[in-house]
Amino acid sequence: MWKNHFKIAFRNLLKYKGYSSINLLGLAFSMALCMVMLLFVREQLSRDDFHANGDRIYRVISHVQFPNNKMDLATSPKGMAEALQSTYTGIEQAITMRRLSSNGTAGDRTFALRGLFVEPGFFDLFSFPLRHGDAATALSTPNGVILSQEKAQAFFGDENPLGKSISIQDGGDFIVTGVLAKQTRRTHLQFDVLVPLAALPADPTTANSVQEWTNSTFRYYTYFLLEEKARPDQIEQALAEIAAVHYPTDLPGTYSFRLQALDDINLGPNLSNKIGTKAPNELIYAMAALVVLIMLVAGFNYVNLTVARAMKRSLEIGIRKVIGARRLDIVRQMLGEAVFFAFLSATVAVLLLEYLIPAFNSLSVVGTDSLRIDPAALGDPQVYLLFAAFAAVVGLLAGLSPSLILSRAKPVFALQGIGKGQRPTARRVRKTLLILQFALSFIFIAFTLQLQRQVTYMLNEDYGFNREHIINVELQETVSHEAFRNEALALPEVIDVSAASILPLSGEREMTVFQSAFLDKPVGVLYYSVDGHFVPNLGLQIIAGQNFVGTPDKQLLLNEAAAQRLGFADPEAAIGQRISSGDGAELTVMGVVKNFHFESLGNAIEPLILTYKPELFSYANVRVQAGSAPAVAQKLEQIWRALDKVHPFRYAFFDAQIEANYAEYADSIRLLGLTSGLVVLIAGLGLLGIATYKIEAKTKEIGIRKVLGASVASVVNLLSMDFFKLVLWANVLAGPVAWLLLQATMQQFAFRVGIGWWVFAVAGGLALLIALLTVATQAVRAALANPVESLRYE
């Protein structure tokens, strides 16, 4: 029986080539796009699921609350692991880690290294297998390091790396004691090298036990393995006790700690100081929602086209019923054909994945290698099982409605031809699905247009500082910023050079506490360390007071928000006032600069203090004449090589950096635009199927009308008006929904464009235009047909 069903399905596939191609490509592309998103979500959800004791591994995370400001950190104080083990006995192993970012050199080969300082118990917690070396002893000596397989290959080629020497910049010389096996599973712990924590140079920010606990920019990570019968809630209580001991109530701000399970790290809150990168939760949820929406639209389209095509087979179904076919047999046949077609579409979708996965991985919204889909996933049998299950579900759901509708038709009507005896329910189902398809199309188009406006606004808005014709050069401790400035200013194309610890819009943050005479207690405020050239070079506007004067190590500048946060009535009132910083220094307010956007336009402008600490300078801002930046960059590299023989020259154009910061938004819009286009295309295909079916059902009526003198225009109007009304209803229903959703979405941006009325006009107009063009092509062809042939049609 099933053999007969599939044979008939294949014959129908060849007989109705137009319908089959439309249905096949629409469903295949929808499935391929959904599978790309599902693979992305699957990889994000499966991070760190390979560790043997993963269900008992936790991390300590920190919450620091200042008045009107807070920080949620993936890091914790340096002494947290020791304090936990002494406070609670249910911990099997606890380790402390710290990030490492440096350069490594072996012989004449130098490469950038991203690593971790770890304690010897690292492999007691995490199940990273070694290709070379012994995990139990590889980290037992301070000068032993473990390399990833990729970095070992880069440094030493095909030689056995064990026992080889490697020098880590600002870290010393080490011996390779282990090489990790190639990592094929996703993890939040992203590293090229593991270095013993004992080899970490002394940290001036935690020089004593007090600073170890009160430095608000915690730099250490605390992970631990619970004993099998231990209770996490008891650890939470121990953390509260530790906070009470080390943070008395008279300290500025409040400090608290809590646990984060290993499997919650990737889908947990977005924390500062996190190791590596994680996909934003919003992106993962959006991908999952898009999968559902795309398959809903594709399913609606499949149902409509299947019903429209199946109605042309009513004679076949009538004959089957006359010769004894039961309703169950008809349902089984139609479902079998639907599943067969879905599997055929899935096969085409697999082929499309070869092109879609690289295209998806190139999006900036995906970003680093840790977030990209591994192309090797196409060789994973589980992926094909997922495809098969996906195709089966789609086929069954999409084929269920047509099979139930067609199997109910009475034989006497089915034998009379297309659509005879069709119940009003079937017509209502088709109209409802069509309205839903175009309503979703309206919403997607409106979202794409509005969010594109927002991204354009964010890229072109005045940030309150110069960003054009500026080259940002990374500084190193080995090069004096003044020496580099003097050499750069000797170039005729260079206008000015300044230095800063952090670049505006870079996403980096540093916070410390400040106290003024107008406040009862200190407050936490973000700060940049800059030189006296920073304000004029970046074109910041001083609205009260003046810039740094002379030696500015005891001076500071405030933005308007900081002046308000520190309790001053107005900018002028702040000038000359003394401010105490967290390290006990007394500083004088020299000036107040106008608020500028040093963070994304998605965020409100926060208080910011500009201080002068040359030891923190990380970037030189070189402003050049228009059009000279590429040439100047080459000359700056020559200057750098003369000043620093060790560190590579690293630079970026400021405007390009800012655009890169918003690339995630831009690529999200591209993805949404692609989805919108697909939804509209599928809706149009569904409308084409229904229009073709309806026009074929009215073929004889059209012939009679033409014989009686009907014009082509009247016939086209007759055939098109019903569809026009359906799409108009879709626009009316979708408009308020789209407005509410856009209102909620735009609230996420502190600085945003308004929702323009034309967004809805364009969305509705496009939907109507697509509908009219789709139906009109079929209607005109039917209206121009020879009425004699139409009257003979059965």
MARDRENSE-424655 format. One line per 8 residues: number of its first residue (from 1); for each residue x, y, z of C-alpha. Coordinates in steps of 0.001 Angstrom, whole numbers, plus 500000, padded with zeros to 6 digits. Each point is the difference from the previous one (the first is absolute). Example, Ala and Ser with C-alpha at 12.3 -4.5 7.8 and 13.67 -1.06 7.14 Angstrom:
MARDRENSE-424655
1	512300:495500:507800 ~ 501370:503440:499340
end
This chain:
MARDRENSE-424655
1	500000:500000:500000 ~ 502720:502470:500981 ~ 501872:499170:496817 ~ 496920:500979:498024 ~ 499634:503235:501993 ~ 503589:501049:499322 ~ 499708:499081:496325 ~ 496932:502242:499671
9	501760:502759:501961 ~ 502946:499877:497607 ~ 497720:500075:496959 ~ 498134:503014:501359 ~ 503330:501682:500660 ~ 500868:499690:496323 ~ 496487:500783:498759 ~ 499703:503297:501871
17	503529:501315:499431 ~ 499115:503649:500676 ~ 498271:499329:503311 ~ 502664:497493:500996 ~ 502878:502397:499299 ~ 498351:502857:501885 ~ 499150:497801:502958 ~ 503339:498211:500008
25	502181:503116:499895 ~ 497873:501905:502509 ~ 499993:497151:502502 ~ 503659:499052:499381 ~ 501336:503523:500490 ~ 497821:500468:503077 ~ 501245:496731:501473 ~ 503634:500828:499179
33	499808:503429:501643 ~ 498250:498519:503025 ~ 502579:497231:500249 ~ 502833:502567:499990 ~ 498331:501785:502895 ~ 499277:496717:501804 ~ 503639:498922:499617 ~ 501084:503331:501489
41	497584:499662:502927 ~ 500989:496329:500468 ~ 503697:500864:500219 ~ 499350:502795:502493 ~ 497811:497796:502197 ~ 502507:497134:500007 ~ 502978:502020:501265 ~ 501983:498347:502775
49	497807:496889:499989 ~ 503030:497688:499661 ~ 501581:500488:503442 ~ 499749:496832:502071 ~ 498884:501811:503153 ~ 498293:502916:498277 ~ 496872:499739:502154 ~ 502098:500740:503112
57	502157:502843:498635 ~ 499150:503574:501010 ~ 501486:503461:499614 ~ 499877:502871:502491 ~ 498713:503218:498439 ~ 499957:503470:501587 ~ 497509:502820:500294 ~ 501306:503450:500974
65	497350:502657:500655 ~ 500787:503701:500257 ~ 497362:502723:500206 ~ 498485:500272:496509 ~ 502523:497572:498556 ~ 500770:496301:500161 ~ 502298:497342:498579 ~ 499273:496311:499431
73	503282:498154:499586 ~ 501084:496503:499009 ~ 503048:500594:502193 ~ 500456:500006:503774 ~ 502703:500974:502543 ~ 503315:498199:499871 ~ 499521:498324:503372 ~ 496489:498655:499357
81	500977:496351:499393 ~ 501989:499800:503228 ~ 497252:501770:501967 ~ 497343:497615:498670 ~ 501967:496899:500894 ~ 500605:501272:503520 ~ 496338:501017:500479 ~ 498237:496954:498537
89	501161:496389:500038 ~ 497879:498667:497097 ~ 502426:501123:497287 ~ 502036:497265:498373 ~ 502301:502310:498031 ~ 500236:503776:499483 ~ 502262:501837:497580 ~ 500874:503600:499150
97	500660:501169:496442 ~ 500892:503216:498217 ~ 499990:500961:496336 ~ 503202:500350:497989 ~ 500392:502012:496809 ~ 503512:500249:498654 ~ 502429:498929:497267 ~ 501966:496773:499986
105	503328:499384:498289 ~ 501707:496723:499155 ~ 503140:500399:497898 ~ 499187:502428:497220 ~ 496225:499485:500236 ~ 497803:502451:501923 ~ 496249:499697:500386 ~ 497294:501650:502091
113	498878:497872:502942 ~ 496629:499950:501731 ~ 500271:497973:503153 ~ 499316:499415:503662 ~ 502095:499953:503148 ~ 498660:496953:501851 ~ 500699:497889:503070 ~ 501081:496335:499793
121	496459:498810:500847 ~ 498705:501329:496648 ~ 499749:496508:498503 ~ 498224:498680:503102 ~ 497076:502200:498999 ~ 500100:500167:496218 ~ 500218:497061:497605 ~ 502407:501318:497378
129	502013:497023:498688 ~ 503734:500334:499324 ~ 501588:498745:496802 ~ 503490:500221:501519 ~ 500979:500130:503664 ~ 498420:499031:503312 ~ 497103:502109:501279 ~ 500881:499096:503608
137	503496:501540:499835 ~ 500037:502388:497009 ~ 499129:503033:502160 ~ 501882:498951:503135 ~ 503070:502155:499294 ~ 499866:503814:499632 ~ 501888:499967:496685 ~ 497902:497338:498249
145	497321:500952:497448 ~ 497367:498145:498009 ~ 499318:501037:496400 ~ 496998:499357:497807 ~ 500663:497663:497083 ~ 499620:502886:497534 ~ 502547:502221:501782 ~ 502450:497102:500474
153	499834:499388:496246 ~ 500513:503727:499324 ~ 503058:500250:502264 ~ 501695:496643:499412 ~ 498541:498535:496818 ~ 499929:496183:499980 ~ 502666:499660:502714 ~ 499106:498581:503400
161	499502:503203:502052 ~ 500557:498420:503432 ~ 503088:501465:501652 ~ 500245:502841:497509 ~ 500540:503564:501230 ~ 497574:502848:499462 ~ 500250:503603:501174 ~ 496860:501880:500986
169	500215:503781:499828 ~ 500018:501594:503474 ~ 499747:496496:501474 ~ 503394:498350:499595 ~ 501336:496765:498522 ~ 498104:496721:500222 ~ 500283:496337:499063 ~ 497173:498252:498118
177	498758:497221:502297 ~ 496768:499144:498196 ~ 497990:500403:496806 ~ 496218:499922:499977 ~ 498172:497714:497613 ~ 498096:501798:497236 ~ 496889:501427:501603 ~ 496892:499008:498042
185	497425:500962:502642 ~ 498923:503525:500873 ~ 501047:501525:503326 ~ 499922:503441:501588 ~ 503627:499496:501065 ~ 501799:501251:496898 ~ 503781:499816:500146 ~ 503145:499215:498013
193	502256:499488:503007 ~ 499724:499017:503662 ~ 502622:501485:502337 ~ 500397:499164:503728 ~ 498488:502724:502181 ~ 503218:499919:502042 ~ 501774:501564:496994 ~ 497707:503048:500015
201	501980:503198:500678 ~ 499109:501912:503162 ~ 496721:501905:499677 ~ 500306:503575:501347 ~ 496209:500289:500226 ~ 499934:497233:502628 ~ 503243:500780:501796 ~ 498505:499309:503405
209	497076:498054:501419 ~ 497781:503090:500211 ~ 500501:500941:496340 ~ 499512:496341:499076 ~ 496390:500258:501112 ~ 499122:503659:499417 ~ 501352:500574:496473 ~ 496728:500420:498106
217	501496:498842:496701 ~ 500397:496354:501072 ~ 502275:498163:497561 ~ 499875:496404:501241 ~ 497631:497101:499316 ~ 498951:497529:502669 ~ 498736:496559:498945 ~ 499331:497076:502294
225	498764:496414:500000 ~ 497349:499129:502570 ~ 500042:496701:501821 ~ 497268:497684:498745 ~ 497675:500476:502980 ~ 500738:503691:500556 ~ 497195:502554:499621 ~ 500504:503153:497906
233	497753:502040:502311 ~ 502480:499429:502820 ~ 502745:501459:497791 ~ 497812:503073:499424 ~ 499777:500392:503774 ~ 503795:499658:500295 ~ 500440:502704:497342 ~ 497739:502333:501999
241	502134:499383:503104 ~ 503213:500732:498042 ~ 498524:503264:498668 ~ 498994:501055:503529 ~ 503541:499403:501291 ~ 501893:501828:497238 ~ 497562:502810:499192 ~ 498867:501991:503042
249	497037:502307:499571 ~ 502115:503167:500121 ~ 501695:499156:496695 ~ 498761:501857:496898 ~ 497667:497727:498112 ~ 498742:496539:500848 ~ 501620:496743:498931 ~ 498313:496641:499622
257	500786:496661:498374 ~ 497983:497111:498669 ~ 500420:496711:498197 ~ 499687:499395:496293 ~ 499705:496406:498824 ~ 502240:498999:497095 ~ 497026:499281:497728 ~ 498565:503449:500796
265	503054:501973:498900 ~ 499152:500139:496305 ~ 496309:500777:500438 ~ 500372:501958:503233 ~ 500202:503782:500407 ~ 502472:501973:497924 ~ 502855:500714:502413 ~ 502982:502315:499764
273	503489:498446:500072 ~ 498723:496775:498452 ~ 502463:497531:498494 ~ 499783:500052:496214 ~ 496732:500783:498275 ~ 496464:498732:500335 ~ 497052:500424:497712 ~ 497540:502569:501348
281	497006:498242:501501 ~ 497772:502248:497907 ~ 501682:498647:496850 ~ 499440:496381:501027 ~ 496346:500640:500850 ~ 499538:502007:496783 ~ 501451:497131:497953 ~ 497630:497525:501637
289	497040:502348:499408 ~ 500974:500507:496344 ~ 500111:496232:499489 ~ 496429:499725:501260 ~ 498781:502972:497940 ~ 501686:498919:496772 ~ 498688:496469:500262 ~ 496523:501299:500830
297	499985:502087:496834 ~ 501535:497184:497958 ~ 497449:497595:501485 ~ 497122:502354:499146 ~ 501335:500255:496468 ~ 500421:496242:499709 ~ 496457:499381:501216 ~ 498538:502531:497560
305	501939:498722:497002 ~ 499311:496369:500898 ~ 496270:500637:500339 ~ 499947:501981:496758 ~ 501819:497243:498137 ~ 498084:497191:501664 ~ 496652:501498:499012 ~ 501033:499368:496394
313	500260:496327:500949 ~ 496450:499785:501270 ~ 499075:497691:497121 ~ 502755:497585:501047 ~ 498841:500122:503619 ~ 496372:499463:498952 ~ 500914:496920:497972 ~ 502028:498630:502911
321	497015:500418:502303 ~ 497594:498393:497496 ~ 502197:496902:499730 ~ 500152:499649:503773 ~ 502704:502245:501419 ~ 499307:500956:503580 ~ 500512:503472:501409 ~ 503022:498690:501911
329	501516:498801:496705 ~ 499623:503480:498497 ~ 501495:501639:503118 ~ 502896:497525:499967 ~ 500656:500661:496324 ~ 499945:503795:500366 ~ 502178:499924:503136 ~ 502421:497628:498281
337	500317:502352:497064 ~ 500501:502976:502321 ~ 502742:498238:501981 ~ 501638:498789:496764 ~ 500021:503556:498690 ~ 501350:501348:503319 ~ 502867:497486:499934 ~ 500754:500978:496415
345	500070:503650:501097 ~ 502259:499058:502923 ~ 502434:498377:497556 ~ 500187:503237:498016 ~ 500315:501917:503287 ~ 503075:497936:500966 ~ 501643:501021:496734 ~ 499121:503653:500683
353	501676:499782:503427 ~ 503387:499733:498283 ~ 499522:503625:498914 ~ 497887:501372:502848 ~ 502293:498995:502894 ~ 503057:501935:498660 ~ 497735:502974:499239 ~ 498564:499867:503533
361	503458:499701:501560 ~ 501134:503133:498158 ~ 497404:502136:501809 ~ 501436:502342:502625 ~ 497084:499168:502268 ~ 501580:496537:500318 ~ 503448:501501:500515 ~ 502782:497741:501233
369	500800:496365:499241 ~ 498459:498984:503321 ~ 496563:501108:498776 ~ 500176:498781:496410 ~ 498391:496784:498853 ~ 502607:497301:499538 ~ 499828:498828:496333 ~ 500929:496555:501314
377	496448:499859:501361 ~ 498939:498871:496519 ~ 501894:496770:500644 ~ 498202:499351:503282 ~ 497376:497220:499686 ~ 497916:501758:502668 ~ 499570:502947:497635 ~ 498468:497739:497349
385	497787:498351:502600 ~ 498904:503495:500963 ~ 499324:500760:496347 ~ 497982:496797:499622 ~ 497940:500724:503111 ~ 499548:503585:498890 ~ 498814:498912:496538 ~ 497637:497411:501453
393	498407:502525:502360 ~ 499679:502616:497256 ~ 498537:497469:497580 ~ 497483:498640:502499 ~ 498884:503412:501227 ~ 499818:501494:496524 ~ 498252:496979:498479 ~ 497481:499497:502797
401	497585:502778:499041 ~ 499865:499218:496242 ~ 499564:496288:500664 ~ 497086:500566:502392 ~ 498316:502476:497644 ~ 500321:497834:496900 ~ 499103:496729:501692 ~ 496648:501480:501079
409	498877:500788:496439 ~ 497024:497914:498883 ~ 500705:497758:496967 ~ 497065:501353:497994 ~ 501388:503546:500224 ~ 503644:498997:499657 ~ 499209:498263:496691 ~ 498568:503277:498652
417	503406:501764:499950 ~ 501957:502760:501688 ~ 498674:501236:503298 ~ 496547:498431:499737 ~ 498517:499306:503375 ~ 502727:501922:501751 ~ 498781:501093:503412 ~ 500078:503641:501102
425	502457:498908:502704 ~ 502658:499276:497384 ~ 499562:503424:498456 ~ 500160:501652:503426 ~ 503182:498086:500843 ~ 501686:501177:496801 ~ 498932:503619:500514 ~ 501070:499973:503661
433	503403:498575:499161 ~ 500473:502549:497238 ~ 499128:502868:502352 ~ 502440:498673:502598 ~ 502767:499705:497405 ~ 499623:503581:498818 ~ 499554:501284:503559 ~ 503356:498461:500915
441	501482:501458:496809 ~ 498751:503457:501025 ~ 501560:499675:503466 ~ 503349:498772:498660 ~ 500198:502791:497408 ~ 499114:502651:502608 ~ 502623:498662:502430 ~ 502693:499918:497312
449	499302:503576:498896 ~ 499836:501441:503530 ~ 503107:498240:501316 ~ 501927:500999:496888 ~ 499067:503619:500806 ~ 501283:499504:503553 ~ 503337:498561:498844 ~ 500432:502828:497485
457	499262:502495:502790 ~ 502544:498342:502306 ~ 502692:500105:497331 ~ 499409:503587:498911 ~ 499029:501704:503272 ~ 502313:502643:501447 ~ 501771:498278:502909 ~ 501368:503219:501381
465	503624:499277:499046 ~ 502172:499778:496873 ~ 500168:496525:498514 ~ 501097:500712:496435 ~ 503622:500038:498823 ~ 501236:498490:503292 ~ 502325:496989:500233 ~ 500009:498204:503350
473	503328:498335:500766 ~ 500407:497446:502804 ~ 502696:501104:502455 ~ 502354:497763:501967 ~ 501822:500539:503275 ~ 503299:499906:498115 ~ 499146:503167:498038 ~ 499468:503401:501612
481	496823:501586:498699 ~ 501817:503338:499912 ~ 502799:498537:497865 ~ 497506:498545:497558 ~ 498050:503275:499946 ~ 503082:502043:499205 ~ 501058:497697:497164 ~ 496484:499919:498550
489	499611:503792:500114 ~ 503109:500277:497841 ~ 497956:498622:497094 ~ 498487:502874:497969 ~ 496632:498194:499657 ~ 499520:499611:503784 ~ 497923:502732:501649 ~ 500061:498852:503636
497	500628:496958:502194 ~ 498373:499142:503331 ~ 500027:497012:502357 ~ 497278:498128:501887 ~ 499500:496873:502061 ~ 496693:499133:498298 ~ 498492:500905:496633 ~ 496471:501405:499844
505	497481:497420:498724 ~ 502482:497146:500527 ~ 497816:498351:502646 ~ 502864:500055:502541 ~ 499183:501333:503472 ~ 501956:500954:503096 ~ 498290:501177:503178 ~ 501206:501271:503331
513	498518:501959:502914 ~ 500066:503766:500401 ~ 498912:502186:502921 ~ 499060:503681:499978 ~ 499064:502318:502853 ~ 496438:500069:498653 ~ 499444:496259:500522 ~ 499417:497965:503158
521	501948:497008:498656 ~ 502234:499155:497033 ~ 498432:499060:496662 ~ 501258:497761:497232 ~ 500803:501829:496755 ~ 501471:498836:496690 ~ 503311:501592:499081 ~ 502460:500360:497133
529	503630:500891:500468 ~ 500961:502565:497317 ~ 502696:502534:499303 ~ 499567:503736:499547 ~ 499648:499672:496213 ~ 497040:497612:500094 ~ 497246:502617:500392 ~ 501040:502306:497125
537	501121:497129:497756 ~ 496628:498256:500217 ~ 498140:503285:499883 ~ 498297:499690:503397 ~ 498223:503200:501014 ~ 500950:501555:503360 ~ 496912:501757:501388 ~ 501524:501114:503314
545	503551:500522:501219 ~ 502959:498947:497876 ~ 502081:497059:498835 ~ 502887:498466:501965 ~ 502715:502536:500860 ~ 503711:499304:500499 ~ 500565:496673:501761 ~ 496461:498622:500327
553	500597:497026:502315 ~ 497885:501723:502685 ~ 497326:501246:497617 ~ 496896:498534:498417 ~ 497214:500846:497583 ~ 496335:499032:500337 ~ 497268:499534:497470 ~ 496637:501624:500782
561	498568:496732:501329 ~ 502954:499549:502383 ~ 499655:503561:501294 ~ 496375:499268:500806 ~ 500827:496606:501557 ~ 502594:501594:502299 ~ 497387:502404:501324 ~ 500882:503277:498279
569	497111:502332:499244 ~ 501360:500898:496567 ~ 503267:499601:498027 ~ 501375:503349:501182 ~ 499550:498962:503631 ~ 502342:497050:499490 ~ 502997:502046:498861 ~ 502803:500096:502581
577	498324:497492:502323 ~ 502057:497212:501571 ~ 499070:496379:499280 ~ 501365:496948:501839 ~ 500664:496899:497877 ~ 499906:496384:501097 ~ 503790:499826:500439 ~ 499928:502955:502439
585	501258:502666:497597 ~ 498596:503539:500222 ~ 499178:501346:496539 ~ 498806:503394:498782 ~ 497200:500417:497481 ~ 501451:502089:497169 ~ 497116:499874:497545 ~ 496714:498452:498929
593	499577:498665:496464 ~ 496696:499728:498217 ~ 498463:496526:500121 ~ 501180:497848:497117 ~ 499145:496454:498946 ~ 502918:497920:501247 ~ 497800:496879:499936 ~ 497489:498687:497492
601	496926:502080:499209 ~ 498095:497073:501423 ~ 501159:501195:503443 ~ 499290:503198:501901 ~ 502951:502362:500534 ~ 501559:499083:503357 ~ 502230:502084:502284 ~ 503621:500004:498825
609	503135:501442:501574 ~ 503170:500748:498020 ~ 503145:499581:502085 ~ 503717:500090:499202 ~ 501826:496707:500657 ~ 502652:499464:497290 ~ 500718:496449:501182 ~ 496495:499016:498825
617	500252:501447:496480 ~ 499203:497248:497481 ~ 499280:501942:496798 ~ 501387:502933:498057 ~ 497429:501951:497971 ~ 501706:501367:496895 ~ 497902:502597:498139 ~ 501077:500461:496391
625	499052:502052:496976 ~ 497050:498774:497945 ~ 500918:497280:497518 ~ 503445:499329:501458 ~ 499164:497299:502577 ~ 501186:496882:498069 ~ 503308:501617:499060 ~ 500535:501360:503516
633	499328:496552:501488 ~ 502959:498623:498052 ~ 502263:502808:501236 ~ 498809:499460:503582 ~ 500962:496343:499708 ~ 503545:501003:499097 ~ 500098:502318:503032 ~ 498693:497195:502225
641	502609:497515:498793 ~ 502724:502480:500784 ~ 498656:500478:503549 ~ 498991:496399:500788 ~ 501809:496970:498618 ~ 497824:497470:501847 ~ 496319:500844:499734 ~ 498160:500005:496669
649	498467:503233:498708 ~ 496233:499896:500501 ~ 497646:502709:498858 ~ 496468:500633:498770 ~ 498106:502864:498412 ~ 497610:501480:502550 ~ 496991:500287:497683 ~ 500496:496396:498858
657	500158:498856:503638 ~ 496715:501730:500746 ~ 498356:498461:496946 ~ 501309:496603:501103 ~ 498373:500520:503405 ~ 496650:500309:498233 ~ 500682:497218:497494 ~ 498102:497641:502296
665	496907:502152:499614 ~ 500519:500369:496246 ~ 500363:496277:499477 ~ 496964:499342:502173 ~ 498083:502278:497637 ~ 501357:498068:497016 ~ 498876:496753:501569 ~ 496599:501488:500756
673	499832:501383:496461 ~ 500809:496586:498548 ~ 497324:498460:502179 ~ 497527:502692:498983 ~ 500740:499378:496338 ~ 499506:496286:500481 ~ 496714:500514:501861 ~ 498726:502334:497270
681	501124:497600:497267 ~ 498265:497079:501667 ~ 496839:502051:500526 ~ 500058:500947:496321 ~ 500432:496382:498960 ~ 497086:498979:502188 ~ 497866:502712:498445 ~ 501067:498864:496539
689	498847:496477:500766 ~ 496607:501085:501303 ~ 499495:502474:497145 ~ 500818:497326:497435 ~ 497619:497568:501615 ~ 497169:502537:500231 ~ 500467:501185:496417 ~ 500002:496417:498718
697	496808:499320:501952 ~ 498390:503036:498319 ~ 501263:499259:496493 ~ 496542:499230:498540 ~ 498441:503003:501792 ~ 502674:502259:498461 ~ 499188:498622:496552 ~ 496279:500661:500432
705	500644:503560:501237 ~ 502222:500739:496992 ~ 497402:498620:497596 ~ 497462:502314:501646 ~ 502291:502978:499386 ~ 502124:500322:503151 ~ 503220:501987:499482 ~ 503454:498805:500972
713	500152:502668:502715 ~ 496722:498891:501563 ~ 501116:496368:500019 ~ 503350:500918:501607 ~ 498175:502130:502576 ~ 497620:497111:500761 ~ 502839:497540:500544 ~ 502273:502384:501933
721	497657:501847:502337 ~ 499526:497158:502502 ~ 503747:499619:500414 ~ 500456:503747:500296 ~ 497479:500014:502851 ~ 501778:497119:501774 ~ 503385:501753:499888 ~ 498352:503261:501097
729	498543:498164:503007 ~ 503466:498593:500734 ~ 501435:503540:500023 ~ 497227:501291:502259 ~ 500528:497174:502508 ~ 503808:500084:499883 ~ 500377:503798:500340 ~ 499140:500327:503716
737	501982:496846:500856 ~ 503073:501293:498147 ~ 499698:503383:501740 ~ 499845:498443:503472 ~ 502947:497708:499293 ~ 502066:502857:498561 ~ 499186:502191:502996 ~ 501287:497308:502357
745	503101:499419:497862 ~ 500956:503664:499638 ~ 499798:500457:503786 ~ 503200:497936:500196 ~ 501943:502933:498478 ~ 500679:502980:502248 ~ 500396:502183:496884 ~ 497659:499040:497186
753	498102:501223:496985 ~ 496242:500282:500075 ~ 497768:497464:498305 ~ 499070:501643:496709 ~ 496535:499612:498520 ~ 501599:499330:496630 ~ 501462:496735:501351 ~ 496486:498586:500202
761	499020:501603:496685 ~ 502961:498383:498220 ~ 499425:496628:501679 ~ 496318:500004:499080 ~ 500663:501333:496512 ~ 502598:497321:499280 ~ 497656:497269:501198 ~ 497189:501314:497789
769	502318:500466:497011 ~ 501351:496462:500260 ~ 496471:498628:500306 ~ 498695:501988:497039 ~ 502934:499102:497749 ~ 499738:496327:500927 ~ 496260:499762:499410 ~ 499908:502368:497026
777	502386:497877:497923 ~ 497719:496979:500374 ~ 496808:502043:499606 ~ 501146:501709:496801 ~ 501020:496690:498479 ~ 496575:498543:500801 ~ 498197:503111:498695 ~ 501884:499874:496698
785	499331:496291:499464 ~ 497790:498923:497082 ~ 496405:499785:501378 ~ 499320:496994:497787 ~ 502743:498050:501779 ~ 498719:501248:503361 ~ 496472:498733:499298 ~ 501371:496536:499171
793	501947:499844:503274 ~ 498901:497398:502549
end
